[in-house]
Each structure stands twice: as C-alpha cells, then as structure tokens.
C-alpha cells in the first residue's frame, strides 16, 4: 500500500512539473502545410504523364533552372515517358515558373578564363 501511495505521489509531482513546463514554454506552432501546386495545363500534363513513375512530391521538391528542367524532361521522354514535344514545352514552362532554381543558383559566377 505504501508503494502505491509513493507511486501516486511521484506521478502527481511529475504531472505538475510537466504542466508548469508546458505553461512556461508552449509547443511551437505546427509548420504550415505545403501550398497546393498551381493549377494549369502543366500540372494537368504532369498528373497525366509523369506520375506513372514519380509522385508529385518527388517532382515538386526539386528546384531547377529552365535549362535543367528541359534536360530532365527530355531525359524522361528518352526513357519512355509518352510526351509530345509540345507537351514537353508546357511541362518545362510550368516547372520552371513554379519550381525554378533560386536566383542565387541561377546567377552563379562564370568560370574564370583559361590561360594559354
């Protein structure tokens, strides 16, 4: 019986300490949910042509320059993605506009001139 009372007293103390800790330092707000992808023909084509091999999170987590997106889409077409050249352009334009590389990455310094 004494052990039960000691256990209950310890639990009450821990509960009180936990409540004080929460009151002093409230939990951080939950991270905002990721924004839904922008609607449009590019998104429609991605959902129709690309999700057979990739989920949208896998695609939209990347940020590339227009040239890099073009190379990626062309590589996927060469691997069997069924997209026409016109559809490839729509997809690349959509991805570059909505998931482009940060400006700093696109404006990387050019290579120094080579010495002869």
N, C-alpha and C positions, 0 to 999 in steps of 0.2 A: 504494500500500500504506500509505503514511504517512497519507493522508486517511482510510482505513478505520479505522486504529488510533485516530486522533483522534476520529472519529465514535463508535466503540465506547466510548472513554473518556468522552466527553461524555454518551452515553446512560446509562452506568453511574452517573455523577455525578448526573444528573437523577433516575434511579430511586431512588438512595439519598436524595436530598433529598425526593422525594415520599413515600417510606416514613417518613421522620422527621416530615414534616408531618402525615401521617395518624395517626401514633402520638401526636403532641402534641395534635392536635385531631380526635378521631374524628368521623365524619359524624353529623349529627343523626338521631335515630330517625325512621323514616317516620311520617307522620301516620296516626293510626288511621283505619280505614275507617269510612265513614258507617254509622250504625246502620240496620238494616233498618226499614222503616216498620212501625208497629204493625198487627197483623192485626185484622181485624174487618169488619163489613158495609160500613163507609165505604170502606175500602181496596178491597174487592171491587167496589163500585159505581164507584169511580174507575177501576179497571182495566177495567171493562166499558164505561163511558160516556165517559170523558174522554180516554183515550189515543189515540183516533182523531185528535185534533188536537194533543195535548200529551203529552210524555213525562213520566214521574213526577218526574224530577229538576227539570223546569221548574215543576211544581206544588209540590213539597215544598221548593223553595229559598225560597219566599215565606213570610212570617210576617205574618198579618193578624189583626185583631180579628174577633170573630164577625160583627159587622155588615158588615165589609169582605168577609169570606168569603161571606156571604149575597149581597151585591151582585154579587160576581164570579160565583158560581154562577148567579144569576138572569140575569146578562148572557149567560152561555154558553148557558143554556136559550133565551133570546130570539134567540140566533144560530143555533139549530138543534140544540143538544145534546138528545138524547132522554132526558129525565129527568122523572119524575113529581114533584109537589110533595112527596110522602113521601120519595122518594129524594133530593131536593134537601136536605131537612132532615137526613137521615142523613149526607150528604156534608159539609154545613156543620158539623154537630156534630163529625164526625171531624176535619176540617181545623182547626177552632177549638181542639179539645182537643190535637191533636198538632203543629200548626203555627201556633199563636196568636202574636199580637204580644207582644214583651217587655212586661213590666209597666210599664216607664217610658213606652213608646209609648202604652199604653192610658190611662195616668193623666196625659195632657198637661193643662197648666193650661187652664182655661176662658178664653174671650175676655173682656177687660175690658168692663164695662158701657158702653153708648153714651151719650154726653151729648146732651141735647136742645137 
